[in-house]
Amino acid sequence: MIIKSEECVSKFIDIANVYIDLGYWLSHFKISTTVVIPKPNKASYDSPKLFCPIILLNTIGKLFEKMIGECLQFHMVSNNFIHPCQLGGLKQRSTMDVEVTLTYII
């Protein structure tokens, strides 16, 4: 619902811009909670491999992080700061792009 409101989105962008300008990130957004869940149907829980840790972060902090990451990625790609051969971890670039590039090279 936050993202659907244009006013909320603009306020989030303003707040994120202030964080970037100040070079400061609130410690509230850095705190995480780890919940350890035992894997089902195990005879003994003597080994750490038999547990699944799940890390919970602040939802608003995750929203800020995603907004800033997408903005940085857009500016880096649009200003040619990323090498054209970099395909992993970028939006609108997939394994199909890698296959096409390899096929062209071969």
DSSP file (Angstrom, degrees, kcal/mol; ACC not computed):
  #  RESIDUE AA STRUCTURE BP1 BP2  ACC     N-H-->O    O-->H-N    N-H-->O    O-->H-N    TCO  KAPPA ALPHA  PHI   PSI    X-CA   Y-CA   Z-CA
    1    1 A M     >        0   0    0      0, 0.0     4,-0.8     0, 0.0     0, 0.0   0.000 360.0 360.0 360.0 -30.3    0.0    0.0    0.0
    2    2 A I  T >4  +     0   0    0      1,-0.2     3,-0.7     2,-0.2     7,-0.3   0.927 360.0  48.3 -65.1 -43.5    3.0    2.3    0.6
    3    3 A I  T 34 S+     0   0    0      1,-0.2    -1,-0.2     5,-0.1     6,-0.1   0.786 104.2  60.9 -69.7 -27.0    4.3    1.9   -2.9
    4    4 A K  T 34 S+     0   0    0      4,-0.0     2,-0.6     5,-0.0    -1,-0.2   0.754  88.8  81.9 -72.3 -23.7    0.9    2.6   -4.4
    5    5 A S    <X  -     0   0    0     -4,-0.8     4,-2.2    -3,-0.7     5,-0.2  -0.739  66.6-157.7 -87.5 119.8    0.7    6.0   -2.9
    6    6 A E  H  > S+     0   0    0     -2,-0.6     4,-2.2     1,-0.2     5,-0.2   0.860  94.0  54.0 -63.5 -35.9    2.6    8.6   -5.0
    7    7 A E  H  > S+     0   0    0      2,-0.2     4,-2.0     1,-0.2    -1,-0.2   0.908 108.8  47.8 -66.0 -42.1    2.9   10.9   -2.0
    8    8 A C  H  > S+     0   0    0      2,-0.2     4,-2.5     1,-0.2    -2,-0.2   0.907 111.0  51.3 -64.9 -41.6    4.5    8.1    0.1
    9    9 A V  H  X S+     0   0    0     -4,-2.2     4,-2.3    -7,-0.3    -2,-0.2   0.919 109.6  49.3 -62.8 -43.3    6.9    7.2   -2.6
   10   10 A S  H  X S+     0   0    0     -4,-2.2     4,-2.2     1,-0.2    -1,-0.2   0.885 111.3  49.9 -65.4 -36.8    8.1   10.7   -3.0
   11   11 A K  H  X S+     0   0    0     -4,-2.0     4,-2.5     2,-0.2    -2,-0.2   0.908 110.1  50.5 -66.2 -41.1    8.6   11.1    0.8
   12   12 A F  H  X S+     0   0    0     -4,-2.5     4,-2.6     1,-0.2    -2,-0.2   0.900 110.4  49.8 -62.4 -40.3   10.6    7.8    0.8
   13   13 A I  H  X S+     0   0    0     -4,-2.3     4,-2.4     2,-0.2    -1,-0.2   0.912 110.3  50.4 -64.6 -42.3   12.8    9.1   -2.0
   14   14 A D  H  X S+     0   0    0     -4,-2.2     4,-1.9     2,-0.2    -2,-0.2   0.923 112.2  46.9 -61.2 -44.3   13.3   12.4   -0.2
   15   15 A I  H  X S+     0   0    0     -4,-2.5     4,-2.2     1,-0.2    -2,-0.2   0.915 112.0  50.1 -64.5 -43.0   14.3   10.5    3.0
   16   16 A A  H  X S+     0   0    0     -4,-2.6     4,-2.2     1,-0.2    -1,-0.2   0.890 108.8  52.7 -62.8 -39.3   16.6    8.2    1.1
   17   17 A N  H  X S+     0   0    0     -4,-2.4     4,-2.8     1,-0.2    -1,-0.2   0.881 107.7  51.3 -64.1 -37.5   18.3   11.2   -0.6
   18   18 A V  H  X S+     0   0    0     -4,-1.9     4,-2.7     2,-0.2     5,-0.2   0.917 108.4  52.0 -64.7 -42.3   18.9   12.8    2.8
   19   19 A Y  H  X>S+     0   0    0     -4,-2.2     4,-1.5     1,-0.2     5,-1.5   0.916 112.8  45.1 -58.0 -43.3   20.5    9.5    4.0
   20   20 A I  H  <5S+     0   0    0     -4,-2.2    -2,-0.2     2,-0.2    -1,-0.2   0.922 112.9  49.9 -68.0 -43.9   22.8    9.6    0.9
   21   21 A D  H  <5S+     0   0    0     -4,-2.8    -2,-0.2     1,-0.2    -1,-0.2   0.892 116.7  41.4 -62.3 -40.1   23.6   13.3    1.3
   22   22 A L  H  <5S-     0   0    0     -4,-2.7    -1,-0.2    -5,-0.2    -2,-0.2   0.735 100.9-134.5 -78.4 -22.6   24.5   12.9    5.0
   23   23 A G  T  <5 +     0   0    0     -4,-1.5     2,-0.4     1,-0.3    -3,-0.2   0.835  64.8 124.1  69.8  32.2   26.3    9.6    4.4
   24   24 A Y      < -     0   0    0     -5,-1.5     2,-0.4    -6,-0.2    -1,-0.3  -0.974  45.1-165.0-130.6 138.9   24.5    8.2    7.4
   25   25 A W        -     0   0    0     -2,-0.4     5,-0.1    -3,-0.1    -5,-0.0  -0.992  33.3-111.4-124.3 125.7   22.3    5.1    7.8
   26   26 A L    >   -     0   0    0     -2,-0.4     3,-1.1     1,-0.2     4,-0.4  -0.230  15.9-134.7 -57.1 138.0   20.2    4.8   10.9
   27   27 A S  G >> S+     0   0    0      1,-0.3     3,-0.9     2,-0.2     4,-0.8   0.761 102.3  71.2 -65.9 -23.3   21.3    2.0   13.3
   28   28 A H  G 34 S+     0   0    0      1,-0.3     3,-0.4     2,-0.2    -1,-0.3   0.847  98.3  48.5 -59.6 -33.9   17.6    1.0   13.5
   29   29 A F  G <4 S+     0   0    0     -3,-1.1    -1,-0.3     1,-0.2    29,-0.2   0.597 105.5  59.2 -82.9 -11.1   17.8   -0.3   10.0
   30   30 A K  T <4 S+     0   0    0     -3,-0.9     2,-0.3    -4,-0.4    -1,-0.2   0.603  83.4  97.5 -90.8 -12.9   21.1   -2.2   10.7
   31   31 A I     <  -     0   0    0     -4,-0.8    27,-0.5    -3,-0.4     2,-0.3  -0.595  52.8-175.7 -82.4 133.8   19.6   -4.4   13.4
   32   32 A S  E     -A   57   0A   0     -2,-0.3     2,-0.5    25,-0.1    25,-0.2  -0.901  18.2-143.0-126.2 157.5   18.5   -7.9   12.4
   33   33 A T  E     -A   56   0A   0     23,-2.5    23,-3.5    -2,-0.3     2,-0.5  -0.983  13.6-151.2-119.5 129.2   16.8  -10.7   14.3
   34   34 A T  E     -A   55   0A   0     -2,-0.5     2,-0.5    21,-0.2    21,-0.2  -0.888   7.4-166.7-104.6 127.1   17.7  -14.3   13.6
   35   35 A V  E     -A   54   0A   0     19,-3.1    19,-2.9    -2,-0.5     2,-0.6  -0.954   9.5-151.7-111.4 125.2   15.2  -17.0   14.0
   36   36 A V  E     -A   53   0A   0     -2,-0.5    -2,-0.0    17,-0.2    19,-0.0  -0.870  12.7-171.5-102.5 122.0   16.5  -20.6   14.0
   37   37 A I  E     -A   52   0A   0     15,-2.2    15,-3.4    -2,-0.6     2,-0.2  -0.943  21.3-127.1-114.5 127.6   14.0  -23.2   12.8
   38   38 A P  E     -A   51   0A   0      0, 0.0    13,-0.2     0, 0.0    12,-0.0  -0.507  29.1-113.0 -71.8 139.1   14.8  -26.9   13.1
   39   39 A K        -     0   0    0     11,-2.7     3,-0.5    -2,-0.2    11,-0.0  -0.486  41.7-106.6 -69.0 141.1   14.4  -28.9    9.9
   40   40 A P  S    S+     0   0    0      0, 0.0    -1,-0.1     0, 0.0    -3,-0.0  -0.257  89.2  20.8 -73.8 157.1   11.5  -31.3   10.1
   41   41 A N  S    S+     0   0    0      1,-0.2     2,-0.4     2,-0.1    -2,-0.0   0.836  78.9 144.0  61.1  41.6   11.7  -35.1   10.5
   42   42 A K        -     0   0    0     -3,-0.5    -1,-0.2     1,-0.1     3,-0.1  -0.914  46.0-146.3-109.7 138.8   15.2  -35.4   11.9
   43   43 A A  S    S+     0   0    0     -2,-0.4     2,-0.3     1,-0.2    -1,-0.1   0.884  83.8  14.6 -69.5 -39.1   16.0  -38.0   14.5
   44   44 A S        -     0   0    0      3,-0.0     3,-0.3     0, 0.0    -1,-0.2  -0.984  56.8-151.8-139.5 147.1   18.6  -35.9   16.3
   45   45 A Y        +     0   0    0     -2,-0.3    -2,-0.0     1,-0.2    -3,-0.0  -0.348  57.6 120.8-113.8  50.9   19.4  -32.2   16.3
   46   46 A D        +     0   0    0     -2,-0.0    -1,-0.2     3,-0.0     3,-0.0   0.684  61.5  66.3 -85.4 -20.6   23.1  -32.5   17.3
   47   47 A S  S >  S-     0   0    0     -3,-0.3     3,-1.5     1,-0.1    -3,-0.0  -0.802  76.9-133.7-107.5 143.3   24.5  -30.8   14.2
   48   48 A P  G >  S+     0   0    0      0, 0.0     3,-1.5     0, 0.0    -1,-0.1   0.747 102.7  72.1 -63.4 -22.2   24.1  -27.2   13.1
   49   49 A K  G 3  S+     0   0    0      1,-0.3    -4,-0.0     3,-0.1    -3,-0.0   0.673  85.6  67.1 -66.2 -15.6   23.3  -28.4    9.6
   50   50 A L  G <  S+     0   0    0     -3,-1.5   -11,-2.7   -12,-0.0     2,-0.3   0.324  92.7  72.7 -89.7   8.6   19.9  -29.6   10.9
   51   51 A F  E <   -A   38   0A   0     -3,-1.5   -15,-0.0   -13,-0.2    -6,-0.0  -0.923  67.8-147.2-123.2 150.0   18.7  -26.0   11.6
   52   52 A C  E     -A   37   0A   0    -15,-3.4   -15,-2.2    -2,-0.3     2,-0.3  -0.932  14.4-152.9-117.6 106.9   17.6  -23.3    9.2
   53   53 A P  E     -A   36   0A   0      0, 0.0     2,-0.5     0, 0.0   -17,-0.2  -0.633   8.3-165.6 -81.2 136.2   18.5  -19.8   10.3
   54   54 A I  E     -A   35   0A   0    -19,-2.9   -19,-3.1    -2,-0.3     2,-0.5  -0.986   9.0-147.7-121.4 126.8   16.2  -17.0    8.9
   55   55 A I  E     -A   34   0A   0     -2,-0.5     2,-0.5   -21,-0.2   -21,-0.2  -0.835   9.2-159.6-100.0 125.3   17.3  -13.4    9.2
   56   56 A L  E     -A   33   0A   0    -23,-3.5   -23,-2.5    -2,-0.5     2,-0.3  -0.901  11.2-174.2-106.6 127.1   14.6  -10.8    9.7
   57   57 A L  E     -A   32   0A   0     -2,-0.5     2,-0.2   -25,-0.2   -25,-0.1  -0.748  39.6 -80.3-115.1 164.4   15.3   -7.2    8.8
   58   58 A N     >  -     0   0    0    -27,-0.5     4,-2.1    -2,-0.3     5,-0.2  -0.461  37.3-141.5 -63.1 128.6   13.3   -4.0    9.2
   59   59 A T  H  > S+     0   0    0      1,-0.2     4,-2.0     2,-0.2    -1,-0.1   0.890 100.2  49.1 -63.9 -42.1   10.8   -3.8    6.4
   60   60 A I  H  > S+     0   0    0      1,-0.2     4,-2.5     2,-0.2    -1,-0.2   0.900 110.4  51.9 -65.9 -39.3   11.2   -0.1    5.9
   61   61 A G  H  > S+     0   0    0      1,-0.2     4,-2.6     2,-0.2    -2,-0.2   0.889 108.5  50.9 -62.1 -39.4   15.0   -0.4    5.8
   62   62 A K  H  X S+     0   0    0     -4,-2.1     4,-2.4     2,-0.2    -1,-0.2   0.884 109.1  51.6 -65.2 -37.5   14.7   -3.1    3.2
   63   63 A L  H  X S+     0   0    0     -4,-2.0     4,-2.4     2,-0.2    -2,-0.2   0.928 111.3  46.8 -64.0 -45.3   12.5   -0.8    1.1
   64   64 A F  H  X S+     0   0    0     -4,-2.5     4,-2.7     1,-0.2     5,-0.2   0.932 112.2  50.9 -60.2 -45.5   15.1    2.0    1.4
   65   65 A E  H  X S+     0   0    0     -4,-2.6     4,-2.4     1,-0.2    -2,-0.2   0.898 111.4  47.3 -60.9 -42.0   17.9   -0.4    0.5
   66   66 A K  H  X S+     0   0    0     -4,-2.4     4,-2.5     2,-0.2     5,-0.2   0.912 112.4  49.6 -66.6 -42.5   16.0   -1.7   -2.6
   67   67 A M  H  X S+     0   0    0     -4,-2.4     4,-2.2     2,-0.2    -2,-0.2   0.935 113.9  44.6 -61.8 -46.3   15.2    1.8   -3.8
   68   68 A I  H  X S+     0   0    0     -4,-2.7     4,-2.6     1,-0.2    -2,-0.2   0.902 113.2  51.4 -66.5 -40.6   18.8    3.0   -3.4
   69   69 A G  H  X S+     0   0    0     -4,-2.4     4,-2.4    -5,-0.2    -1,-0.2   0.910 111.6  46.1 -63.0 -43.2   20.2   -0.1   -5.1
   70   70 A E  H  X S+     0   0    0     -4,-2.5     4,-2.4     2,-0.2    -1,-0.2   0.888 112.9  50.3 -68.1 -37.6   17.9    0.2   -8.1
   71   71 A C  H  X S+     0   0    0     -4,-2.2     4,-2.3    -5,-0.2    -2,-0.2   0.931 112.2  47.0 -65.0 -45.0   18.7    3.9   -8.4
   72   72 A L  H  X S+     0   0    0     -4,-2.6     4,-2.4     1,-0.2    -2,-0.2   0.912 112.4  50.0 -61.9 -42.8   22.4    3.3   -8.3
   73   73 A Q  H  X S+     0   0    0     -4,-2.4     4,-2.5     2,-0.2     5,-0.3   0.913 109.9  50.7 -63.8 -42.2   22.2    0.4  -10.8
   74   74 A F  H  X S+     0   0    0     -4,-2.4     4,-2.7     1,-0.2     5,-0.2   0.938 113.1  45.0 -60.0 -47.7   20.1    2.6  -13.2
   75   75 A H  H  X S+     0   0    0     -4,-2.3     4,-1.5     1,-0.2    -1,-0.2   0.873 113.1  50.5 -67.1 -36.5   22.7    5.5  -13.0
   76   76 A M  H  <>S+     0   0    0     -4,-2.4     5,-2.9    -5,-0.2     6,-0.7   0.913 115.3  42.0 -68.0 -41.3   25.6    3.1  -13.4
   77   77 A V  H ><5S+     0   0    0     -4,-2.5     3,-1.3     3,-0.2    -2,-0.2   0.918 114.6  50.1 -71.2 -43.0   24.2    1.4  -16.4
   78   78 A S  H 3<5S+     0   0    0     -4,-2.7    -1,-0.2     1,-0.3    -2,-0.2   0.770 113.7  45.9 -69.4 -24.5   22.9    4.6  -18.1
   79   79 A N  T 3<5S-     0   0    0     -4,-1.5    -1,-0.3    -5,-0.2    -2,-0.2   0.241 113.7-116.2-100.9  13.0   26.3    6.3  -17.7
   80   80 A N  T < 5S+     0   0    0     -3,-1.3    -3,-0.2     1,-0.1    -4,-0.1   0.839  71.6 136.3  58.4  38.8   28.3    3.3  -18.9
   81   81 A F      < +     0   0    0     -5,-2.9     2,-0.5    -6,-0.2    -4,-0.2   0.586  57.9  71.6 -85.7 -12.1   30.1    2.6  -15.6
   82   82 A I  S    S-     0   0    0     -6,-0.7    -2,-0.0    -5,-0.1    -1,-0.0  -0.894  93.2-112.4-108.2 132.8   29.4   -1.1  -16.0
   83   83 A H    >   -     0   0    0     -2,-0.5     3,-2.1     1,-0.1    -2,-0.1  -0.327  23.7-123.5 -60.9 140.6   31.3   -3.1  -18.6
   84   84 A P  T 3  S+     0   0    0      0, 0.0    -1,-0.1     0, 0.0    -2,-0.0   0.747 110.7  60.3 -60.0 -23.2   29.0   -4.4  -21.3
   85   85 A C  T 3  S+     0   0    0      2,-0.0     2,-0.8    16,-0.0    -2,-0.1   0.584  77.9 103.7 -81.3  -8.9   30.1   -8.0  -20.6
   86   86 A Q    <   +     0   0    0     -3,-2.1    -4,-0.0     1,-0.2     3,-0.0  -0.646  36.4 150.9 -75.1 112.4   28.8   -7.7  -17.0
   87   87 A L    >   +     0   0    0     -2,-0.8     3,-0.9     2,-0.0     2,-0.2   0.662  36.4  92.5-116.0 -25.7   25.6   -9.7  -17.1
   88   88 A G  T 3  S+     0   0    0      1,-0.2     3,-0.1     7,-0.0     6,-0.1  -0.508  92.8   8.5 -79.8 139.5   25.1  -11.1  -13.6
   89   89 A G  T 3  S+     0   0    0      1,-0.2     2,-0.4    -2,-0.2    -1,-0.2   0.566  97.4 117.8  76.7  10.2   23.1   -9.3  -11.0
   90   90 A L    X   -     0   0    0     -3,-0.9     3,-1.2     3,-0.2    -1,-0.2  -0.857  69.0-105.7-111.8 146.7   21.7   -6.6  -13.3
   91   91 A K  T 3  S+     0   0    0     -2,-0.4     3,-0.1     1,-0.2    -1,-0.0  -0.367 101.7  16.1 -66.7 146.3   18.1   -6.0  -14.2
   92   92 A Q  T 3  S+     0   0    0      1,-0.2     2,-0.4    -2,-0.1    -1,-0.2   0.720 102.7 104.0  62.3  25.4   17.0   -7.0  -17.7
   93   93 A R    <   +     0   0    0     -3,-1.2    -3,-0.2    -6,-0.1     2,-0.2  -0.985  46.7 164.9-133.6 125.3   20.0   -9.2  -18.2
   94   94 A S     >  -     0   0    0     -2,-0.4     4,-1.2    -3,-0.1     3,-0.5  -0.572  55.0 -82.5-129.3-173.4   19.5  -13.0  -17.8
   95   95 A T  H  > S+     0   0    0      1,-0.2     4,-2.4     2,-0.2     5,-0.2   0.778 123.4  64.5 -66.2 -25.9   21.1  -16.3  -18.5
   96   96 A M  H  > S+     0   0    0      1,-0.2     4,-2.5     2,-0.2    -1,-0.2   0.887  99.0  53.1 -63.8 -36.9   19.8  -16.0  -22.1
   97   97 A D  H  > S+     0   0    0     -3,-0.5     4,-2.3     2,-0.2    -1,-0.2   0.896 108.7  49.5 -63.8 -39.4   22.0  -13.0  -22.6
   98   98 A V  H  X S+     0   0    0     -4,-1.2     4,-2.8     2,-0.2    -2,-0.2   0.919 111.0  49.5 -63.6 -44.2   25.0  -15.1  -21.4
   99   99 A E  H  X S+     0   0    0     -4,-2.4     4,-2.6     1,-0.2    -2,-0.2   0.908 111.7  48.0 -62.8 -42.7   24.0  -17.9  -23.8
  100  100 A V  H  X S+     0   0    0     -4,-2.5     4,-2.3     2,-0.2    -1,-0.2   0.915 112.8  49.0 -64.9 -42.1   23.7  -15.5  -26.8
  101  101 A T  H  X S+     0   0    0     -4,-2.3     4,-2.4     2,-0.2    -2,-0.2   0.929 113.2  46.4 -63.5 -45.6   27.0  -13.9  -25.9
  102  102 A L  H  X S+     0   0    0     -4,-2.8     4,-2.7     1,-0.2    -2,-0.2   0.908 111.9  51.2 -63.3 -41.6   28.8  -17.2  -25.7
  103  103 A T  H  < S+     0   0    0     -4,-2.6    -1,-0.2    -5,-0.2    -2,-0.2   0.902 111.0  48.7 -61.9 -41.0   27.2  -18.4  -28.9
  104  104 A Y  H  < S+     0   0    0     -4,-2.3    -2,-0.2     1,-0.2    -1,-0.2   0.917 112.9  47.5 -64.8 -43.6   28.4  -15.2  -30.7
  105  105 A I  H  <        0   0    0     -4,-2.4    -2,-0.2     1,-0.3    -1,-0.2   0.915 360.0 360.0 -64.5 -42.8   31.9  -15.6  -29.3
  106  106 A I     <        0   0    0     -4,-2.7    -1,-0.3    -5,-0.2    -2,-0.2   0.495 360.0 360.0 -70.4 360.0   32.1  -19.3  -30.3
